[in-house]
């Protein structure tokens, strides 16, 4: 079975500073990888996803994540954060195919707090 | 498109009471899911459905029942609520085809408190 580890439960960072939210996964087969964002008192929204091809994926609001197969990681980065990026971020994994491929396994989440 | 909607948004129950949470989606998705979110635990899958009339257990199914009588609706029931079921409940849906790459669409959540 696959699993996801988000190494930091909380990350405080000053506005306009860079940030990296770490995510490691374990799986014996090929996976799809996702980052979801949850703003306060809201549901989850897809931020970006890795399916195949280029290992660097980008979102429309300046976040990027890099898939590293050898290190089984999918870290999320942003070069300069804004107050509006304050949210909880969830890394998730699903199998590409086979039994259970329609299920997502989530990490425990990382709360990003941007300090003015 | 309203996407995925959940009713109610908030609810307070007493121990032993029952209730049903409703999830509705207007995207004609085959798959639907119920998760619970607890602080520091991430999202855990309670039950899911791969089509109308089907249901299956997820990671934490005890104390919950579900039904999918119509394709667009997925109901989560608590027959006898317990304080341990205090949580935020999220519904999600997924088209069910390979071209959708397993991306799930989430509702806004239901905050349930059991006293």
Contacts between the chains, C-beta under 8 A, distances in Angstrom:
chain1	res1	chain2	res2	distance
A	6	B	42	8.0
A	9	B	40	6.5
A	32	B	101	5.6
A	32	B	102	5.4
A	34	B	103	7.2
A	36	B	106	7.7
A	42	B	108	6.3
A	42	B	109	7.5
A	43	B	4	7.8
A	43	B	90	6.1
A	43	B	106	4.2
A	43	B	107	5.5
A	43	B	108	4.5
A	43	B	109	5.3
A	44	B	43	7.6
A	44	B	90	6.9
A	44	B	92	7.8
A	44	B	106	4.3
A	45	B	106	7.3
A	46	B	103	6.0
A	46	B	105	8.0
A	49	B	101	6.8
A	49	B	103	6.5
A	51	B	101	5.1
A	90	B	42	6.4
A	90	B	43	6.9
A	94	B	102	4.1
A	97	B	98	7.8
A	101	B	102	6.5
A	102	B	31	5.6
A	102	B	48	7.9
A	102	B	50	6.8
A	102	B	94	6.3
A	102	B	96	7.1
A	102	B	102	6.3
A	103	B	33	8.0
A	103	B	45	6.6
A	103	B	48	7.1
A	103	B	58	7.7
A	104	B	45	8.0
A	104	B	102	6.8
A	104	B	104	5.9
A	106	B	42	4.4
A	106	B	43	4.5
A	106	B	44	7.8
A	107	B	42	5.7
A	108	B	40	6.0
A	108	B	41	6.1
A	108	B	42	4.1
A	109	B	40	7.8
A	109	B	42	5.2
